[in-house]
Amino acid sequence: MMTILGRYILFRTLKSILVVFMLFASLLALLGYADELSRRGSDTFTSFHVMVFTLMELPSEIYRYFFPFIVMVGTLVSVGGLSASSELTAIRATGLPASRLLATIMTPALVAIGLLFMMGEMLAPQLRLEANMYRAERLDRDEGPSFGDWYQSGNQMMNVGEFVTAERARNVFIVTLDEQGEITETVRAREVLLEPDEWRMLDVEVTEWTGTDRETARFRKLHYDEQSIEAPLSPEIIYNLGTRMRVLTLPQLRERVRFLNERAVADPVVALEFWSRATAPLLTLSITLIGIAFVFGSTRSISIGARIAMGVALALMLQIVQQFFGPAGLYLGLTPAIASLIPVIGALFVGGWLLRRNM
């Protein structure tokens, strides 16, 4: 059961985090609105449309750029206020164990991390996708998924040129192989209606191949106005593969990683994006611990404001290191999971060491 002290710190810290969130949101909204209006404002994309687009895109931008700092700065403002008013000193003088005090302070931070993580990984990607579609409709542009890679399903290789909608694609090319890996048939369709159990192809050109070498190879071309085949992949997977990673939720991104791994075409960049986003709460937790560690300790030689500034600077440096180390780790041959976790574990170690020294 939460004590009076726990409730006081919880609501005080959550209020501070909310204020910081609103400040960052206001700043991003103003900058995003001005930038979008100057670059794309027109008779069909008016200031009202720009405002709607900016608000729809705002959760994604906040989460992408300021997720760790909203939690850390909000927590430090609260704890720093307790320290500046000597409330923190009075709490420690009651004999409350340091671990209990730390758990009380970190509880609202963990609540905020969970709420922002859910917003950033579940709500924000869908809103960003809707925002892109909203802008494309007003500007008469194509914002559908882009393709170009080949994917395998059983004995078939396929390439999708572009999506019109999630159930309709254009310029689809399918290659069928035999058990020896030789081409037996190629299918090129101008348009495909994607259904869960079958693909209805329109304006189809089928090429049947026989022979395995240059001398014996023969082929025959056939044309059909319409042809149906069993769906080699679900529309959801195909659409997932062609959608930009920034507008995929974390479960959707995990599904793409799983699919690519099963087809032996693993993309380390996609896996790194997944692990970087999956470990974001741990990174936020670690830099918040680092910031809190700077608040504790004697304030005779250094003011509380200077301590908070030092904590923010160190946390910023660690986040930059985490963003740099991921690609560098891939270059050094590390797996995406390890490349993402090493900076996080290092930040947790630094935070734990600073807390032990100052508390």
Backbone torsions as a table, in degrees:
resi	resn	phi	psi	omega
1	MET	NA	134.3	-176.0
2	MET	-75.0	134.1	179.9
3	THR	-79.6	172.4	176.9
4	ILE	-61.3	-40.8	178.4
5	LEU	-62.8	-42.6	179.9
6	GLY	-62.3	-43.2	178.8
7	ARG	-65.7	-38.2	180.0
8	TYR	-62.6	-47.5	-179.7
9	ILE	-68.4	-38.3	-179.7
10	LEU	-59.1	-53.9	-176.4
11	PHE	-70.9	-34.0	178.2
12	ARG	-64.7	-44.4	-177.6
13	THR	-71.8	-41.9	177.6
14	LEU	-61.9	-37.1	177.4
15	LYS	-65.1	-41.3	178.3
16	SER	-64.4	-42.3	179.1
17	ILE	-64.4	-39.6	178.7
18	LEU	-63.7	-41.4	178.8
19	VAL	-63.0	-44.5	178.7
20	VAL	-63.6	-41.0	178.1
21	PHE	-58.9	-45.9	-178.9
22	MET	-65.7	-36.3	178.2
23	LEU	-64.8	-47.8	178.9
24	PHE	-64.1	-40.3	-179.7
25	ALA	-64.0	-42.7	179.5
26	SER	-63.2	-43.3	179.6
27	LEU	-62.6	-47.3	-179.4
28	LEU	-65.7	-37.9	-179.7
29	ALA	-64.3	-44.6	179.7
30	LEU	-64.2	-46.6	-179.8
31	LEU	-65.9	-43.0	-179.8
32	GLY	-65.4	-40.3	179.0
33	TYR	-63.5	-47.1	-178.8
34	ALA	-63.9	-41.2	-178.9
35	ASP	-67.7	-45.1	-178.3
36	GLU	-66.7	-39.6	-179.3
37	LEU	-66.7	-38.7	-179.0
38	SER	-71.8	-30.2	-175.7
39	ARG	-91.5	-35.0	-171.6
40	ARG	-128.1	2.9	179.5
41	GLY	-61.0	135.2	-179.2
42	SER	-158.1	-176.2	179.3
43	ASP	-65.7	-31.5	180.0
44	THR	-92.5	-16.2	179.2
45	PHE	-124.2	77.8	-171.8
46	THR	-78.7	179.5	179.9
47	SER	-61.4	-33.4	177.3
48	PHE	-66.0	-44.8	178.4
49	HIS	-63.0	-39.3	178.2
50	VAL	-62.8	-40.7	178.8
51	MET	-63.3	-44.4	178.6
52	VAL	-62.2	-45.5	178.9
53	PHE	-60.3	-44.1	-178.3
54	THR	-62.9	-42.5	-179.9
55	LEU	-67.6	-35.8	178.6
56	MET	-69.4	-33.4	-178.3
57	GLU	-85.6	-15.3	-172.5
58	LEU	-58.6	-46.6	-179.9
59	PRO	-57.2	-38.5	179.1
60	SER	-66.0	-41.7	-179.5
61	GLU	-67.3	-41.7	178.3
62	ILE	-61.2	-47.2	-177.8
63	TYR	-65.7	-39.7	-175.9
64	ARG	-67.9	-41.4	-171.7
65	TYR	-100.9	-29.2	-168.7
66	PHE	-127.9	7.8	-177.6
67	PHE	-51.7	-55.2	-178.1
68	PRO	-64.3	-36.1	-172.9
69	PHE	-78.6	-27.3	175.5
70	ILE	-62.4	-46.7	-179.9
71	VAL	-67.6	-46.6	-175.7
72	MET	-65.8	-50.1	-177.3
73	VAL	-65.0	-41.8	177.8
74	GLY	-60.7	-42.2	178.1
75	THR	-66.2	-42.0	-179.1
76	LEU	-67.7	-36.5	176.6
77	VAL	-61.0	-42.3	179.3
78	SER	-67.2	-51.1	-178.4
79	VAL	-67.0	-39.1	177.3
80	GLY	-62.1	-37.6	176.0
81	GLY	-64.2	-40.5	176.1
82	LEU	-61.2	-40.2	-179.3
83	SER	-70.9	-41.2	-177.5
84	ALA	-66.4	-31.8	-180.0
85	SER	-92.2	8.5	179.0
86	SER	68.1	8.1	177.3
87	GLU	-66.4	-37.8	179.4
88	LEU	-64.3	-39.1	177.9
89	THR	-63.9	-41.2	179.3
90	ALA	-65.6	-38.5	179.4
91	ILE	-64.5	-42.4	-179.3
92	ARG	-70.0	-28.4	-179.2
93	ALA	-72.0	-17.9	177.8
94	THR	-72.9	-7.9	-179.1
95	GLY	89.7	11.5	178.3
96	LEU	-63.1	126.3	-179.3
97	PRO	-57.1	145.7	-178.2
98	ALA	-59.2	-39.1	-179.7
99	SER	-65.0	-37.5	178.7
100	ARG	-68.1	-41.3	178.6
101	LEU	-63.9	-43.3	179.0
102	LEU	-62.9	-42.9	178.8
103	ALA	-62.2	-38.8	178.7
104	THR	-64.3	-41.4	-179.4
105	ILE	-70.5	-37.5	-175.6
106	MET	-79.0	-18.1	-179.2
107	THR	-57.1	-51.7	177.7
108	PRO	-64.4	-31.5	177.2
109	ALA	-64.3	-41.0	178.6
110	LEU	-66.2	-38.0	176.9
111	VAL	-62.0	-45.9	180.0
112	ALA	-65.0	-39.7	178.2
113	ILE	-60.5	-44.8	180.0
114	GLY	-63.5	-43.2	-179.3
115	LEU	-66.6	-44.7	-179.2
116	LEU	-68.5	-35.3	178.3
117	PHE	-64.9	-43.3	177.6
118	MET	-63.2	-41.6	178.4
119	MET	-62.8	-45.9	-174.5
120	GLY	-72.7	-29.3	-175.3
121	GLU	-104.3	-13.9	-179.9
122	MET	-113.7	-48.9	-175.4
123	LEU	-87.6	-47.2	-172.1
124	ALA	-60.5	-44.3	-179.7
125	PRO	-60.3	-41.1	179.6
126	GLN	-66.8	-40.0	177.3
127	LEU	-64.7	-37.7	179.0
128	ARG	-65.9	-41.5	177.5
129	LEU	-62.2	-44.1	178.0
130	GLU	-63.6	-36.5	178.9
131	ALA	-65.2	-42.8	178.6
132	ASN	-63.1	-40.8	178.0
133	MET	-66.6	-39.0	178.9
134	TYR	-61.9	-45.1	179.0
135	ARG	-67.5	-41.9	-179.1
136	ALA	-62.6	-38.2	179.5
137	GLU	-64.0	-40.2	-179.4
138	ARG	-72.5	-32.0	-178.1
139	LEU	-96.6	0.8	-179.5
140	ASP	57.4	50.4	179.0
141	ARG	-122.2	164.7	179.2
142	ASP	-96.0	120.1	177.4
143	GLU	-117.3	21.4	-180.0
144	GLY	-73.6	171.8	178.8
145	PRO	-62.2	152.9	177.6
146	SER	-110.6	148.5	-176.2
147	PHE	-132.8	-174.4	-179.3
148	GLY	154.4	-25.1	178.6
149	ASP	-80.9	160.3	176.9
150	TRP	-102.4	144.0	179.4
151	TYR	-132.3	149.3	-175.0
152	GLN	-112.7	140.1	172.3
153	SER	-140.4	105.7	-175.8
154	GLY	65.0	-124.0	-179.8
155	ASN	-98.5	19.7	-179.3
156	GLN	-119.5	140.3	172.3
157	MET	-113.5	138.3	-176.1
158	MET	-139.9	152.8	177.7
159	ASN	-136.6	129.4	179.0
160	VAL	-108.8	125.3	-178.3
161	GLY	-69.5	-53.5	-179.9
162	GLU	-161.9	156.1	174.9
163	PHE	-99.5	135.9	169.7
164	VAL	-89.3	-49.6	170.4
165	THR	-136.6	-177.5	178.8
166	ALA	-67.3	-16.7	-178.7
167	GLU	-113.6	8.5	-175.5
168	ARG	-145.0	127.0	-177.7
169	ALA	-130.2	160.9	179.4
170	ARG	-125.5	155.8	173.8
171	ASN	54.2	61.3	179.7
172	VAL	-98.3	134.0	-179.2
173	PHE	-127.1	125.3	-177.8
174	ILE	-124.4	132.4	177.9
175	VAL	-116.7	126.9	178.1
176	THR	-104.6	131.6	-177.9
177	LEU	-113.4	153.6	174.1
178	ASP	-90.7	-172.9	-176.7
179	GLU	-65.5	-24.3	178.2
180	GLN	-89.2	1.9	179.7
181	GLY	82.7	13.8	178.8
182	GLU	-90.9	147.5	-179.4
183	ILE	-71.3	128.8	175.8
184	THR	-111.9	-25.1	-177.8
185	GLU	-161.4	142.0	171.3
186	THR	-124.4	143.0	-179.6
187	VAL	-128.7	127.4	175.9
188	ARG	-122.1	122.6	-178.1
189	ALA	-120.6	133.2	179.0
190	ARG	-69.0	-35.1	-178.9
191	GLU	-148.1	144.1	-178.7
192	VAL	-134.1	130.8	173.0
193	LEU	-95.4	115.0	-173.2
194	LEU	-90.8	115.0	176.6
195	GLU	-116.8	159.3	-175.2
196	PRO	-55.8	-37.4	-174.7
197	ASP	-105.5	-20.5	-178.3
198	GLU	-148.6	158.1	173.5
199	TRP	-109.1	122.3	175.3
200	ARG	-95.6	111.4	-175.6
201	MET	-100.5	136.3	-179.1
202	LEU	-114.3	143.6	-179.3
203	ASP	54.0	69.8	-169.8
204	VAL	-104.6	136.6	173.3
205	GLU	-118.7	116.4	-177.9
206	VAL	-108.7	131.6	176.3
207	THR	-118.4	117.3	179.1
208	GLU	-96.8	130.7	-175.3
209	TRP	-110.9	140.6	170.6
210	THR	-135.5	153.9	-177.8
211	GLY	88.6	154.3	-175.1
212	THR	-120.9	-4.6	179.5
213	ASP	-134.8	-179.8	-173.4
214	ARG	-64.9	-34.1	-175.8
215	GLU	-78.9	-35.5	-174.1
216	THR	-100.4	-7.8	-176.0
217	ALA	-64.9	130.3	176.0
218	ARG	-135.9	150.7	176.7
219	PHE	-146.1	155.4	-179.8
220	ARG	-133.3	131.4	-178.8
221	LYS	-102.0	136.0	178.6
222	LEU	-129.2	150.2	179.4
223	HIS	-127.4	135.5	179.0
224	TYR	-131.2	142.4	174.0
225	ASP	-70.5	-34.7	179.5
226	GLU	-151.2	141.4	177.8
227	GLN	-150.6	141.0	179.7
228	SER	-114.6	139.7	175.9
229	ILE	-132.4	160.0	174.8
230	GLU	-65.0	135.5	-175.5
231	ALA	-62.9	115.4	178.8
232	PRO	-72.1	-29.9	177.0
233	LEU	-140.1	152.8	178.7
234	SER	-72.4	151.4	177.1
235	PRO	-58.0	-33.4	-179.4
236	GLU	-64.0	-42.4	-180.0
237	ILE	-67.1	-44.9	-179.9
238	ILE	-60.3	-45.5	-179.5
239	TYR	-66.0	-38.0	177.9
240	ASN	-59.5	-44.8	-176.4
241	LEU	-64.3	-29.2	-177.0
242	GLY	-95.7	-4.7	-177.7
243	THR	-89.2	141.4	178.4
244	ARG	-62.5	143.1	-173.1
245	MET	-61.7	-29.9	-176.0
246	ARG	-67.2	-22.0	-179.8
247	VAL	-105.0	13.6	174.1
248	LEU	-97.5	138.7	172.0
249	THR	-71.3	166.3	-179.4
250	LEU	-61.2	-43.1	175.4
251	PRO	-60.8	-38.3	177.9
252	GLN	-66.3	-39.0	177.8
253	LEU	-66.6	-38.9	176.1
254	ARG	-62.3	-38.3	178.5
255	GLU	-64.4	-38.3	177.8
256	ARG	-65.8	-43.0	178.6
257	VAL	-60.8	-44.9	180.0
258	ARG	-62.0	-44.8	-179.2
259	PHE	-61.7	-46.9	-178.9
260	LEU	-64.5	-38.8	178.6
261	ASN	-65.4	-40.1	-179.7
262	GLU	-66.5	-29.9	-179.5
263	ARG	-91.8	8.2	178.0
264	ALA	59.5	32.3	175.0
265	VAL	-126.9	43.6	-176.1
266	ALA	-56.3	135.0	178.7
267	ASP	-110.5	109.4	-177.1
268	PRO	-64.1	-27.2	179.2
269	VAL	-66.6	-42.4	177.7
270	VAL	-65.1	-43.8	179.4
271	ALA	-64.3	-38.2	178.2
272	LEU	-65.0	-40.2	176.9
273	GLU	-60.8	-42.2	179.5
274	PHE	-62.9	-49.3	-176.7
275	TRP	-69.0	-33.2	177.4
276	SER	-64.5	-41.3	178.9
277	ARG	-74.0	-35.2	-179.6
278	ALA	-68.7	-31.4	-178.7
279	THR	-92.7	2.2	-179.5
280	ALA	-57.5	-41.1	177.1
281	PRO	-61.0	-38.6	178.3
282	LEU	-65.6	-39.9	177.7
283	LEU	-63.8	-43.0	178.4
284	THR	-61.9	-42.5	177.6
285	LEU	-60.5	-43.8	-176.5
286	SER	-66.6	-43.0	-178.2
287	ILE	-74.1	-25.5	174.0
288	THR	-68.1	-40.4	175.4
289	LEU	-61.3	-40.7	179.1
290	ILE	-62.6	-44.8	179.1
291	GLY	-62.6	-42.8	179.0
292	ILE	-63.4	-37.7	-179.5
293	ALA	-59.3	-33.6	-179.9
294	PHE	-74.3	-22.3	178.7
295	VAL	-74.6	-36.7	-179.0
296	PHE	-74.5	165.7	179.1
297	GLY	99.4	176.7	-177.9
298	SER	-68.8	139.4	177.9
299	THR	-109.4	17.4	-178.0
300	ARG	-69.6	-38.2	-176.9
301	SER	-94.1	-28.6	-177.6
302	ILE	-129.7	132.5	-179.4
303	SER	-68.8	160.8	-179.5
304	ILE	-65.3	-35.3	177.9
305	GLY	-62.9	-41.8	178.8
306	ALA	-66.4	-36.9	178.4
307	ARG	-64.2	-42.9	178.5
308	ILE	-63.0	-42.4	179.1
309	ALA	-62.2	-40.0	178.0
310	MET	-64.6	-40.5	178.9
311	GLY	-64.5	-42.8	178.4
312	VAL	-63.3	-42.1	180.0
313	ALA	-62.5	-44.5	179.7
314	LEU	-66.0	-40.3	178.8
315	ALA	-64.3	-40.4	177.7
316	LEU	-61.5	-42.1	179.3
317	MET	-63.0	-41.0	179.9
318	LEU	-66.4	-36.7	178.0
319	GLN	-67.0	-39.1	177.2
320	ILE	-63.0	-41.7	177.6
321	VAL	-60.8	-41.6	-179.9
322	GLN	-63.3	-40.9	179.8
323	GLN	-68.9	-32.7	179.7
324	PHE	-79.4	-36.6	-172.3
325	PHE	-70.7	-28.4	-179.8
326	GLY	-58.0	-60.7	177.0
327	PRO	-60.6	-37.4	179.4
328	ALA	-64.9	-37.9	178.6
329	GLY	-64.3	-38.9	175.9
330	LEU	-62.2	-40.7	179.3
331	TYR	-63.7	-33.9	-179.9
332	LEU	-81.7	-2.1	176.9
333	GLY	95.3	8.7	178.3
334	LEU	-77.6	154.3	175.0
335	THR	-72.2	155.2	179.4
336	PRO	-56.5	-38.1	-179.6
337	ALA	-64.0	-46.0	-179.4
338	ILE	-67.3	-41.6	179.9
339	ALA	-61.5	-31.2	178.3
340	SER	-82.2	-33.4	-173.9
341	LEU	-82.7	-29.8	-177.1
342	ILE	-57.2	-50.4	178.3
343	PRO	-62.6	-35.9	-180.0
344	VAL	-65.8	-45.8	178.4
345	ILE	-63.1	-39.9	177.4
346	GLY	-61.8	-41.4	178.9
347	ALA	-66.4	-39.9	176.5
348	LEU	-62.9	-38.9	178.3
349	PHE	-64.3	-45.0	178.9
350	VAL	-62.2	-44.0	179.1
351	GLY	-62.5	-43.8	177.9
352	GLY	-62.8	-40.5	179.9
353	TRP	-66.5	-42.4	179.3
354	LEU	-66.1	-38.8	178.8
355	LEU	-65.4	-42.6	178.9
356	ARG	-63.4	-35.8	-178.4
357	ARG	-74.1	-37.7	-173.3
358	ASN	-94.3	-21.2	-178.4
359	MET	-94.7	NA	NA
